[in-house]
Amino acid sequence: MRSYVGGQVAVTSTDFVELALGTPLELWLGVEGESEMERAARLDAARDILAENPHLPDDAVRIAAEAIEAHAPELFNVVPLSPATPRRERVRKGAAA
């Protein structure tokens, strides 16, 4: 099954999120080993994007919810367990031989 976002194929979950947001995921999550100056610049860029697109967080959540709903059978491949049958102890009557 292929997932398309904005006419482009999302191969991995990271592709899907990046296409849905329109920005690289690293902009929002950061990268390991970034300096304080790089972090400040990244957060400034993220604030600018959010200021220009105030509905971006709501859109991202809506897209994620739609994806979960569309792929729920695969994501939540839950098989109901059969009800446990109670084990009965054998009762023996009589004298032991």
N, CA, C and O of each residue as an XYZ file, in Angstrom:
388
protein
N       0.839     -1.157      0.000
C       0.000      0.000      0.000
C       0.898      1.239      0.000
O       1.882      1.304      0.738
N       0.554      2.204     -0.822
C       1.320      3.434     -0.911
C       0.550      4.566     -0.251
O      -0.675      4.645     -0.341
N       1.291      5.434      0.411
C       0.692      6.623      1.009
C       1.181      7.842      0.249
O       2.376      7.996     -0.004
N       0.245      8.700     -0.110
C       0.577      9.916     -0.840
C       0.245     11.124      0.022
O      -0.802     11.176      0.667
N       1.145     12.086      0.024
C       0.920     13.355      0.704
C       1.258     14.445     -0.295
O       2.401     14.555     -0.738
N       0.279     15.242     -0.646
C       0.511     16.318     -1.597
C       0.991     15.829     -2.947
O       1.758     16.513     -3.623
N       0.540     14.639     -3.345
C       0.933     14.095     -4.644
C       2.283     13.401     -4.648
O       2.719     12.928     -5.697
N       2.958     13.324     -3.506
C       4.250     12.653     -3.421
C       4.117     11.397     -2.574
O       3.315     11.344     -1.642
N       4.911     10.389     -2.909
C       4.862      9.119     -2.195
C       5.671      9.226     -0.905
O       6.822      9.661     -0.908
N       5.049      8.822      0.183
C       5.735      8.740      1.471
C       6.122      7.282      1.685
O       5.260      6.428      1.895
N       7.420      7.002      1.632
C       7.900      5.627      1.753
C       8.053      5.229      3.218
O       7.636      4.144      3.622
N       8.648      6.108      4.000
C       8.851      5.813      5.421
C       7.953      6.710      6.259
O       7.346      7.652      5.750
N       7.877      6.411      7.535
C       7.075      7.256      8.425
C       7.676      8.653      8.515
O       6.943      9.632      8.653
N       8.993      8.758      8.439
C       9.644     10.068      8.449
C       9.262     10.854      7.204
O       8.980     12.049      7.293
N       9.250     10.199      6.034
C       8.816     10.864      4.802
C       7.394     11.394      4.957
O       7.092     12.522      4.567
N       6.538     10.575      5.524
C       5.135     10.960      5.691
C       5.018     12.222      6.537
O       4.295     13.151      6.176
N       5.723     12.257      7.656
C       5.654     13.411      8.553
C       6.241     14.644      7.878
O       5.660     15.726      7.954
N       7.394     14.490      7.216
C       8.020     15.635      6.554
C       7.144     16.184      5.435
O       7.034     17.400      5.277
N       6.524     15.308      4.661
C       5.639     15.779      3.592
C       4.385     16.431      4.163
O       3.893     17.420      3.619
N       3.874     15.888      5.242
C       2.681     16.459      5.855
C       2.968     17.830      6.460
O       2.151     18.745      6.353
N       4.125     17.969      7.094
C       4.469     19.241      7.725
C       5.026     20.247      6.728
O       4.893     21.456      6.912
N       5.645     19.741      5.681
C       6.288     20.632      4.723
C       7.643     21.115      5.182
O       8.212     22.029      4.586
N       8.162     20.518      6.227
C       9.477     20.873      6.759
C      10.202     19.603      7.185
O       9.570     18.578      7.442
N      11.524     19.671      7.260
C      12.255     18.499      7.758
C      11.925     18.245      9.237
O      11.727     19.185     10.008
N      11.873     17.015      9.604
C      11.553     16.631     10.981
C      12.587     17.166     11.970
O      12.251     17.486     13.110
N      13.835     17.263     11.538
C      14.905     17.747     12.410
C      14.657     19.182     12.883
O      15.131     19.577     13.948
N      13.916     19.958     12.091
C      13.614     21.327     12.501
C      12.837     21.335     13.807
O      13.044     22.218     14.639
N      11.957     20.379     14.002
C      11.108     20.343     15.186
C      11.726     19.536     16.321
O      11.511     19.843     17.494
N      12.496     18.504     15.975
C      13.040     17.625     17.001
C      14.486     17.904     17.356
O      14.960     17.497     18.417
N      15.196     18.605     16.465
C      16.610     18.856     16.696
C      17.458     17.674     16.261
O      16.945     16.636     15.842
N      18.754     17.851     16.369
C      19.690     16.786     16.015
C      20.657     16.583     17.168
O      20.937     17.506     17.933
N      21.150     15.395     17.280
C      22.078     15.073     18.350
C      23.372     15.867     18.166
O      23.919     15.935     17.066
N      23.839     16.451     19.232
C      25.109     17.159     19.207
C      25.034     18.593     18.688
O      26.072     19.204     18.434
N      23.831     19.143     18.524
C      23.743     20.515     18.037
C      24.207     21.480     19.133
O      23.995     21.241     20.322
N      24.842     22.571     18.705
C      25.327     23.568     19.659
C      24.160     24.437     20.120
O      23.071     24.384     19.550
N      24.399     25.228     21.145
C      23.361     26.136     21.639
C      22.987     27.149     20.562
O      21.821     27.524     20.443
N      23.972     27.597     19.773
C      23.704     28.557     18.711
C      22.852     27.914     17.611
O      21.932     28.548     17.094
N      23.150     26.665     17.253
C      22.352     25.951     16.248
C      20.929     25.714     16.760
O      19.960     25.844     16.012
N      20.820     25.368     18.029
C      19.500     25.133     18.622
C      18.677     26.410     18.604
O      17.501     26.384     18.241
N      19.283     27.530     18.993
C      18.573     28.809     19.001
C      18.112     29.182     17.596
O      16.993     29.663     17.419
N      18.962     28.965     16.600
C      18.600     29.276     15.208
C      17.461     28.378     14.739
O      16.545     28.837     14.056
N      17.519     27.103     15.104
C      16.469     26.150     14.716
C      15.139     26.532     15.341
O      14.109     26.515     14.666
N      15.149     26.874     16.617
C      13.914     27.267     17.295
C      13.358     28.572     16.740
O      12.143     28.734     16.635
N      14.250     29.514     16.380
C      13.785     30.761     15.749
C      13.091     30.471     14.423
O      12.037     31.034     14.128
N      13.688     29.590     13.630
C      13.081     29.223     12.340
C      11.728     28.559     12.563
O      10.773     28.841     11.839
N      11.636     27.673     13.564
C      10.372     27.001     13.863
C       9.313     28.005     14.304
O       8.152     27.891     13.910
N       9.700     28.989     15.118
C       8.751     30.022     15.549
C       8.251     30.830     14.359
O       7.069     31.164     14.277
N       9.163     31.144     13.432
C       8.767     31.901     12.236
C       7.759     31.116     11.407
O       6.775     31.670     10.918
N       8.015     29.826     11.256
C       7.106     28.972     10.476
C       5.741     28.915     11.150
O       4.713     29.011     10.479
N       5.723     28.760     12.463
C       4.449     28.709     13.189
C       3.715     30.051     13.137
O       2.485     30.084     13.092
N       4.462     31.152     13.143
C       3.833     32.474     13.059
C       3.175     32.669     11.695
O       2.109     33.277     11.596
N       3.819     32.148     10.636
C       3.274     32.269      9.280
C       2.151     31.276      9.017
O       1.293     31.513      8.167
N       2.157     30.162      9.747
C       1.173     29.089      9.556
C       0.578     28.700     10.902
O       0.919     27.646     11.439
N      -0.301     29.526     11.457
C      -0.818     29.241     12.803
C      -1.626     27.950     12.897
O      -1.807     27.425     13.996
N      -2.113     27.427     11.777
C      -2.914     26.201     11.811
C      -2.060     24.944     11.619
O      -2.596     23.836     11.584
N      -0.755     25.100     11.496
C       0.124     23.950     11.255
C       0.003     22.868     12.320
O      -0.128     21.699     11.958
N       0.039     23.190     13.617
C      -0.091     22.106     14.607
C      -1.416     21.350     14.484
O      -1.440     20.123     14.575
N      -2.510     22.071     14.279
C      -3.809     21.406     14.136
C      -3.849     20.548     12.877
O      -4.391     19.443     12.893
N      -3.277     21.053     11.791
C      -3.235     20.285     10.544
C      -2.407     19.019     10.708
O      -2.779     17.954     10.216
N      -1.268     19.145     11.410
C      -0.408     17.973     11.622
C      -1.127     16.900     12.434
O      -1.032     15.712     12.124
N      -1.842     17.318     13.463
C      -2.586     16.358     14.290
C      -3.714     15.724     13.483
O      -3.955     14.523     13.598
N      -4.411     16.521     12.664
C      -5.497     15.991     11.843
C      -4.962     14.965     10.843
O      -5.566     13.910     10.653
N      -3.836     15.271     10.206
C      -3.248     14.351      9.228
C      -2.822     13.061      9.917
O      -3.038     11.971      9.387
N      -2.217     13.180     11.096
C      -1.812     11.984     11.831
C      -3.021     11.137     12.214
O      -2.981      9.912     12.104
N      -4.093     11.782     12.662
C      -5.311     11.046     13.029
C      -5.918     10.350     11.814
O      -6.374      9.211     11.916
N      -5.925     11.027     10.667
C      -6.451     10.408      9.444
C      -5.608      9.208      9.027
O      -6.143      8.196      8.574
N      -4.295      9.321      9.178
C      -3.411      8.200      8.822
C      -3.637      7.013      9.749
O      -3.665      5.865      9.305
N      -3.798      7.296     11.032
C      -4.058      6.215     11.987
C      -5.390      5.548     11.678
O      -5.502      4.322     11.714
N      -6.396      6.355     11.375
C      -7.714      5.797     11.052
C      -7.662      4.952      9.784
O      -8.273      3.886      9.720
N      -6.930      5.429      8.772
C      -6.857      4.708      7.500
C      -6.096      3.394      7.630
O      -6.392      2.428      6.927
N      -5.116      3.362      8.530
C      -4.274      2.171      8.653
C      -4.484      1.451      9.980
O      -3.631      0.667     10.396
N      -5.598      1.702     10.647
C      -5.851      1.115     11.959
C      -5.775     -0.406     11.976
O      -5.197     -0.964     12.909
N      -6.337     -1.111     10.979
C      -6.245     -2.575     11.051
C      -4.800     -3.074     11.086
O      -4.503     -4.047     11.779
N      -3.897     -2.420     10.349
C      -2.503     -2.854     10.357
C      -1.783     -2.398     11.623
O      -0.951     -3.122     12.171
N      -2.113     -1.180     12.086
C      -1.446     -0.643     13.264
C      -1.860     -1.362     14.531
O      -1.046     -1.611     15.421
N      -3.132     -1.690     14.598
C      -3.661     -2.311     15.800
C      -4.135     -3.724     15.483
O      -5.309     -4.051     15.661
N      -3.234     -4.532     15.025
C      -3.543     -5.899     14.652
C      -3.773     -6.711     15.926
O      -2.907     -7.461     16.376
N      -4.941     -6.540     16.476
C      -5.284     -7.163     17.741
C      -6.181     -8.361     17.473
O      -7.166     -8.270     16.740
N      -5.828     -9.456     18.066
C      -6.620    -10.671     17.929
C      -7.220    -10.980     19.293
O      -6.486    -11.143     20.268
N      -8.541    -11.062     19.376
C      -9.131    -11.354     20.682
C      -8.746    -12.748     21.148
O      -8.738    -13.705     20.374
N      -8.435    -12.833     22.401
C      -8.089    -14.128     22.981
C      -9.364    -14.885     23.294
O     -10.387    -14.294     23.641
N      -9.289    -16.196     23.167
C     -10.455    -16.995     23.523
C     -10.620    -16.943     25.040
O      -9.633    -16.883     25.773
N     -11.847    -16.965     25.499
C     -12.050    -16.888     26.951
C     -11.409    -18.082     27.639
O     -11.499    -19.216     27.168
N     -10.781    -17.810     28.730
C     -10.115    -18.874     29.477
C     -11.156    -19.804     30.089
O     -12.141    -19.360     30.679
N     -10.922    -21.070     29.939
C     -11.827    -22.043     30.547
C     -11.291    -22.373     31.940
O     -10.114    -22.699     32.090
N     -12.127    -22.292     32.933
C     -11.645    -22.569     34.291
C     -11.235    -24.035     34.418
O     -11.895    -24.939     33.905
N     -10.153    -24.228     35.101
C      -9.677    -25.598     35.329
C     -10.330    -26.123     36.596
O     -10.341    -25.470     37.639
N     -10.856    -27.289     36.471
C     -11.513    -27.903     37.624
C     -10.575    -28.924     38.246
O      -9.954    -29.743     37.569
N     -10.506    -28.838     39.525
C      -9.703    -29.805     40.255
C     -10.489    -31.116     40.340
O     -11.697    -31.129     40.575
N      -9.780    -32.184     40.147
C     -10.433    -33.492     40.293
C     -10.658    -33.779     41.769
O      -9.770    -33.613     42.605
N     -11.821    -34.196     42.042
C     -12.125    -34.569     43.420
C     -12.186    -36.096     43.478
O     -12.968    -36.737     42.776
N     -11.354    -36.640     44.318
C     -11.322    -38.099     44.474
C     -11.926    -38.463     45.806
O     -11.558    -37.938     46.857
N     -12.840    -39.356     45.728
C     -13.470    -39.823     46.961
C     -13.049    -41.260     47.199
O     -12.811    -42.027     46.266
N     -12.971    -41.580     48.398
C     -12.645    -42.942     48.744
C     -11.302    -43.033     49.446
O     -10.599    -42.037     49.612
N     -10.969    -44.223     49.847
C      -9.738    -44.439     50.584
C      -8.587    -44.639     49.618
O      -8.744    -45.217     48.543
N      -7.447    -44.155     50.020
C      -6.258    -44.342     49.194
C      -5.787    -45.773     49.333
O      -5.834    -46.332     50.429
N      -5.351    -46.357     48.286
C      -4.975    -47.757     48.348
C      -3.545    -47.932     48.762
O      -3.065    -49.061     48.864
